[in-house]
Amino acid sequence: MRRRNPDRTMALGAHFAELRRRLSIAGLALVLGMALGFILSTWALDAIRAPITALGQTQGRIASLNFSDVTSAFDLRMQIAFTIGIVLSSPVWLYELWAFIMPALNRREKRYTIAFVGSAVPLFGAGCVAGWFVLPHMVELLTSFAPQGTSAILSARVYVAFVLKMMLAVGVAFVFPLLLVLLNAVGILSARTIIRSWRGAIMAIIGFTALAAPAADIVSMFLLALPMIMLYVGAAGAAWLNDRRRQSALRVLDAQPFEGARKAL
């Protein structure tokens, strides 16, 4: 019996229904993650505030976070809870996103997508950890420019936003080499191009680390730049191996007609 939908196509209304279902599941996971994040927000705020508290000992000045209005403390905890919720629920909403676009991908693209998502999550986490590791050095250096005898009374909202943005930026930077590998796997970017661009890549990494960790803090720059350069080298090596495998497969395909003709003779 002939199947009703041999091409496995979906009507527009079915697409919207599927999207709504996927978004509902992702939204529920985010809400649950935010609920847990709100519980952990006090601990997270204490950890974020630790470099400020340490300034009183290292610089001998009054250092604290300032909540400028009545609702700022609650808003700050919600901001932290939302960030934690996004991180905790990332496996769920990444899967739902992948499951929604999966029917439009072929088998090879599905394999690449699974590998990309599976590798991007730990790399992003490693970048956030690296950003967190250099955070105390950055806070100590930046506040050291204040004149002696002054206090460091920082806006809690601005300071927490600075910390979260910095960790997010470093996390995304750690995922970027994986994007190069993906572009090479789909045939958009060759390994030769990646290798030839190493000077520009290193300069870009140094420029990024100079922004994320001020140029005067050489130790923080080195701690951020070294793993990013290693990831870039690893991406170039993976792309080179993939190009060699692709060229070997093409040589085998090109030789097959001649082998068939020789056997026929």
PLY file of the C-alpha trace (Angstrom):
ply
format ascii 1.0
element vertex 265
property float x
property float y
property float z
element edge 264
property int vertex1
property int vertex2
end_header
0.00 0.00 0.00
1.34 3.43 -0.91
2.21 5.63 2.01
0.25 8.84 2.39
3.30 10.99 2.98
6.34 9.40 1.29
8.36 12.65 1.40
7.74 13.07 5.15
6.60 16.65 4.62
4.54 18.62 7.13
1.84 21.21 6.62
2.43 24.75 7.83
-0.03 24.32 10.69
1.74 21.14 11.79
5.05 23.02 11.81
3.61 25.69 14.10
2.09 23.05 16.37
5.44 21.25 16.58
7.23 24.54 17.27
4.75 25.41 20.00
5.23 22.02 21.64
9.03 22.31 21.52
8.94 25.85 22.91
6.61 24.77 25.71
8.98 22.02 26.80
12.00 24.35 26.59
10.11 27.07 28.49
9.10 24.63 31.25
12.72 23.50 31.61
13.80 27.13 31.82
11.25 27.90 34.52
12.38 24.90 36.57
16.00 25.94 36.09
15.16 29.49 37.20
13.42 28.15 40.30
16.54 26.24 41.25
18.64 29.24 40.24
16.66 31.49 42.58
17.44 29.10 45.43
21.13 29.19 44.50
21.19 32.93 43.80
22.23 33.84 47.36
25.22 31.51 47.17
26.04 32.75 43.65
25.89 36.40 44.74
28.20 35.69 47.66
30.67 34.04 45.28
30.47 36.93 42.82
30.90 39.43 45.66
33.99 37.66 47.07
36.53 39.61 44.93
34.98 42.88 46.15
35.13 41.77 49.76
38.79 40.80 49.33
39.66 44.36 48.30
39.40 45.46 51.91
42.35 43.24 52.75
44.49 43.71 49.64
44.01 47.47 49.16
43.03 48.58 52.66
39.91 50.42 51.51
36.19 50.12 52.11
34.74 47.97 49.33
31.13 46.85 49.01
28.23 46.51 46.62
25.54 49.17 46.63
21.83 48.53 46.05
20.56 51.88 44.86
16.81 51.30 45.21
14.27 49.12 46.97
13.76 46.59 44.17
17.37 46.31 42.99
18.20 43.39 45.31
15.23 41.36 44.07
15.94 42.30 40.44
19.54 41.20 40.87
18.54 37.83 42.27
16.13 37.34 39.38
18.89 38.20 36.91
21.18 35.63 38.50
18.37 33.07 38.63
17.63 33.62 34.93
21.29 33.12 34.02
21.57 29.96 36.10
18.29 28.73 34.62
19.57 29.15 31.06
22.73 27.19 31.90
20.96 24.40 33.78
18.25 23.98 31.14
20.65 24.23 28.18
20.66 20.45 27.49
16.86 20.51 27.24
16.39 23.58 25.02
19.37 22.64 22.85
17.82 19.20 22.31
14.40 20.68 21.55
15.96 23.07 19.04
17.87 20.23 17.42
14.79 17.96 17.40
12.77 20.68 15.64
15.26 21.21 12.82
16.33 17.54 12.62
13.74 16.43 10.02
15.17 18.98 7.55
18.72 17.58 7.87
20.27 14.65 6.11
22.10 11.90 7.97
25.51 13.54 7.65
24.24 16.93 8.84
22.51 15.28 11.80
25.79 13.64 12.81
27.62 16.97 12.62
24.89 18.72 14.60
24.96 16.15 17.40
28.76 16.37 17.59
28.63 20.19 17.62
26.03 20.42 20.40
27.71 17.68 22.42
31.07 19.46 22.23
29.83 23.06 22.51
28.25 22.64 25.96
31.43 21.46 27.79
33.58 23.97 25.88
31.26 26.80 26.86
31.39 25.63 30.47
35.19 25.50 30.34
35.24 29.07 29.02
33.00 30.26 31.84
35.28 28.56 34.38
38.32 30.25 32.79
36.56 33.62 32.98
35.67 32.99 36.60
39.29 32.08 37.38
40.66 35.42 36.16
37.81 37.51 37.62
39.52 38.29 40.97
42.66 39.50 39.16
40.58 41.78 36.96
38.62 43.27 39.87
41.78 43.87 41.88
43.57 45.51 38.95
40.71 47.73 37.80
39.90 49.02 41.27
43.59 49.70 42.00
43.44 52.77 39.74
41.24 54.55 42.30
43.17 57.10 44.41
44.31 56.16 47.87
41.90 57.02 50.67
38.79 56.44 48.52
36.15 53.75 48.88
35.02 51.24 46.26
31.23 51.42 46.54
30.13 49.63 43.38
26.65 49.38 41.91
25.54 45.79 42.43
23.55 45.74 39.18
26.42 47.05 37.07
28.99 44.81 38.71
26.98 41.60 38.34
26.16 42.46 34.71
29.89 42.97 34.10
30.72 39.56 35.60
28.02 37.70 33.68
28.89 39.38 30.36
32.58 38.66 30.82
31.96 34.97 31.56
29.55 34.73 28.62
32.08 36.32 26.26
34.86 33.94 27.30
32.51 30.96 27.05
31.50 31.90 23.49
35.17 32.47 22.59
35.98 28.91 23.66
33.22 27.58 21.35
34.44 29.55 18.30
37.17 27.03 17.27
34.48 24.34 17.22
32.55 26.47 14.75
35.62 26.48 12.49
35.66 22.67 12.57
31.95 22.57 11.70
32.44 24.95 8.76
35.27 22.75 7.54
33.17 19.61 7.92
30.42 21.01 5.69
32.97 22.14 3.09
32.76 25.92 3.60
36.20 26.48 5.14
39.37 24.59 4.26
42.14 23.63 6.66
44.62 25.55 4.53
42.66 28.76 5.10
42.54 28.14 8.86
46.28 27.43 9.04
47.24 30.40 6.88
45.18 32.70 9.11
47.08 31.79 12.29
48.74 35.19 12.62
45.43 37.04 12.43
43.82 34.52 14.76
46.53 34.96 17.41
46.28 38.74 17.14
42.49 38.52 17.52
42.87 36.25 20.56
45.38 38.63 22.16
43.10 41.58 21.45
40.14 39.75 22.95
42.05 38.75 26.08
43.33 42.32 26.41
39.70 43.46 26.59
38.55 40.63 28.84
41.63 40.89 31.06
43.24 44.35 31.08
46.58 44.57 29.31
48.42 45.43 32.53
47.44 42.05 33.99
49.78 39.88 31.91
49.09 36.76 33.97
45.33 36.89 33.31
45.93 37.54 29.61
48.23 34.54 29.41
45.82 32.28 31.29
43.02 33.20 28.89
45.02 33.32 25.67
46.88 30.01 26.06
43.83 27.66 26.06
42.21 29.69 23.25
45.33 29.36 21.09
45.48 25.64 21.87
41.85 25.27 20.83
42.57 27.11 17.57
45.52 24.79 16.87
43.32 21.81 17.66
40.64 23.09 15.28
43.25 23.51 12.53
44.52 19.97 13.14
41.02 18.49 13.07
40.24 20.36 9.84
43.51 19.15 8.28
42.72 15.53 9.13
39.21 15.92 7.75
40.51 17.42 4.49
42.99 14.54 4.12
40.22 12.01 4.69
38.03 13.77 2.14
40.84 13.82 -0.44
41.56 10.13 0.12
37.90 9.30 -0.41
37.85 11.31 -3.64
40.96 9.50 -4.92
39.31 6.15 -4.23
36.17 7.20 -6.09
38.21 8.45 -9.03
40.14 5.18 -9.22
37.08 2.93 -9.15
36.12 3.29 -12.88
39.68 2.45 -13.95
39.77 -0.57 -11.67
36.49 -1.79 -13.17
37.80 -1.34 -16.70
41.03 -3.19 -15.90
39.11 -6.13 -14.43
36.93 -6.24 -17.55
40.03 -6.56 -19.74
0 1
1 2
2 3
3 4
4 5
5 6
6 7
7 8
8 9
9 10
10 11
11 12
12 13
13 14
14 15
15 16
16 17
17 18
18 19
19 20
20 21
21 22
22 23
23 24
24 25
25 26
26 27
27 28
28 29
29 30
30 31
31 32
32 33
33 34
34 35
35 36
36 37
37 38
38 39
39 40
40 41
41 42
42 43
43 44
44 45
45 46
46 47
47 48
48 49
49 50
50 51
51 52
52 53
53 54
54 55
55 56
56 57
57 58
58 59
59 60
60 61
61 62
62 63
63 64
64 65
65 66
66 67
67 68
68 69
69 70
70 71
71 72
72 73
73 74
74 75
75 76
76 77
77 78
78 79
79 80
80 81
81 82
82 83
83 84
84 85
85 86
86 87
87 88
88 89
89 90
90 91
91 92
92 93
93 94
94 95
95 96
96 97
97 98
98 99
99 100
100 101
101 102
102 103
103 104
104 105
105 106
106 107
107 108
108 109
109 110
110 111
111 112
112 113
113 114
114 115
115 116
116 117
117 118
118 119
119 120
120 121
121 122
122 123
123 124
124 125
125 126
126 127
127 128
128 129
129 130
130 131
131 132
132 133
133 134
134 135
135 136
136 137
137 138
138 139
139 140
140 141
141 142
142 143
143 144
144 145
145 146
146 147
147 148
148 149
149 150
150 151
151 152
152 153
153 154
154 155
155 156
156 157
157 158
158 159
159 160
160 161
161 162
162 163
163 164
164 165
165 166
166 167
167 168
168 169
169 170
170 171
171 172
172 173
173 174
174 175
175 176
176 177
177 178
178 179
179 180
180 181
181 182
182 183
183 184
184 185
185 186
186 187
187 188
188 189
189 190
190 191
191 192
192 193
193 194
194 195
195 196
196 197
197 198
198 199
199 200
200 201
201 202
202 203
203 204
204 205
205 206
206 207
207 208
208 209
209 210
210 211
211 212
212 213
213 214
214 215
215 216
216 217
217 218
218 219
219 220
220 221
221 222
222 223
223 224
224 225
225 226
226 227
227 228
228 229
229 230
230 231
231 232
232 233
233 234
234 235
235 236
236 237
237 238
238 239
239 240
240 241
241 242
242 243
243 244
244 245
245 246
246 247
247 248
248 249
249 250
250 251
251 252
252 253
253 254
254 255
255 256
256 257
257 258
258 259
259 260
260 261
261 262
262 263
263 264
